Amino acid sequence: MDRRDFLGKSALIGAGVAGTGVLLSSCGSGKSKYTPLRAPGEYYIPELPDKAVDGRPLKLGLIGCGGRGCGAVRNLLEAADGVTLTAMADVFSDKIDEARAKLKDKHGIEVPEESCFVGFDAYKKVIDSGVDMVICTTPPVFRPEHFRYAVEKGVHAFLEKPVSVDPKGFRTILAASKMAEAKGLSVVTGTQRRHHRAYVESFQKIQEGLLGEITGGNVYWNQGMLWYRERQRGWSDMEWMIRDWVNWKWLSGDHIVEQHVHNIDVFNWFIGRFPIKATAVGGRHRRITGDQYDCFSVDFEYEGGVHLHSLCRQIDGCSGEVGEFVQGTLGSWSSKDFAIRNHKGEVVWQYDMEYQEKTWWQSNPYVLEHVDWINHIRRGQGHVEAAETGMSSLAGAMGREAAYTGATVSWDEYSASQQDYLPSRLSLGPMDMSGYAIQVPGAPKQ
């Protein structure tokens, strides 16, 4: 499916009120002086109440029992009543034991041992156990197959971002998304800025035309080095890499995909398109384990001559910045203060944080994404976010490949490629580690 088909055929669900901002300039005639980018109803605005609606009890399964998995369960329990965790899965039994202890100690949740499954196929046992919904928080390379199986079995899914790390996984996500739509399932992803009230209302105002046509932007995720795991005695190649997954490109997609996808997704969401090609540079200077880079700088080009500069870095001792900036024909928007300014620097609109604090007691987007998920499930409203998150995940991977190779990479060529990071055989044993070398772009001087 190409970009136009995807955007034209995506299922869009009604409009709700995300928050309230202050419009600081207007015509005074009651008629807007702005030309909308899209008409209301052509884009999705989530309802973001403090808590999900009550309804039938729901059984939950957890696939991936690390810190993000436990965090997602905690967020879901805060978002809704009547949800019970009944099954868990992980490749490692000690991760399940740690998660069970943590959930029992902090939340009083006890999952029977016979409902906890270990191994690469444990996700199937959770999905087949009679759950209504699953949280998928394993390393991202496994996400497409887990999602596909959940959809085949008619189970609603929360997919942590990114949802794929390579073109084969991306195509699996698109196919499973179409199937989920046909079955009326609810699928929400971990791009939580789409459930952040200030981002949602900023998006709505931009669609209403306050920024004019989008002409470019900058997105950033610059921070210090993330965690890593030194290899321990007795760990096989596969076990070490999975326990240290955030540092291996086949498992995480590299940090431009695993983490920076948030920021790339914001720009894609706001402009309503995806890049057609990428030219990039990147490098590795400080990383201790794995085969990833620790910095990327990418020029993403969109149809119409729009360019996005993407910059991400994970190195200690450097300046940090996380956020987005969007330029339009009438002015600019920044996530630093969620304000739209005209070309004179005057604030045209700004999200009203004081109103938010007076109106809602729940403003954590990690919780609100689960509120939206449960509301769709209990109301019987199909809603699938996986395809759009898949497009942003592939955009990040396209930027990664452009940096790895030094070549300009096109969307059409890359999305159709046979690149597949998932090993043909999954076993906790030795692997041919020569296939996990650090990428060097270009060719040596002759």
Secondary structure, 3 states (H helix, E strand, C coil): CCHHHHHHHCCCCCECCCCCEEECCCCCCCCCCCCCCCCCCCCCECCCCCCCCCCCCEEEEEECCCHHHHHHHHHHHHHCCCEEEEEEEECCHHHHHHHHHHHHHHHCCCCCHHHEEECCCHHHHHHCCCCCEEEECCCHHHHHHHHHHHHHCCCEEEECCCCCCCHHHHHHHHHHHHHHHHHCCEEEECCHHHHCHHHHHHHHHHHCCCCCCEEEEEEEEEECCCCCCCCCCCCCHHHHHHHCHHHCHHHHCCHHHHCCHHHHHHHHHHHCCCCCEEEEEEECCCCCCCCCCCEEEEEEEECCCEEEEEEEEECCCCCCEEEEEEEECCEEEECCCCEEEECCCCEEEEECHHHHHHHCCCCCHHHHHHHHHHHHHHHCCCEECHHHHHHHHHHHHHHHHHHHHCCCEEHHHHHCCCCCCCCCCCCCCCCCHHHCCCCCCCCCCC
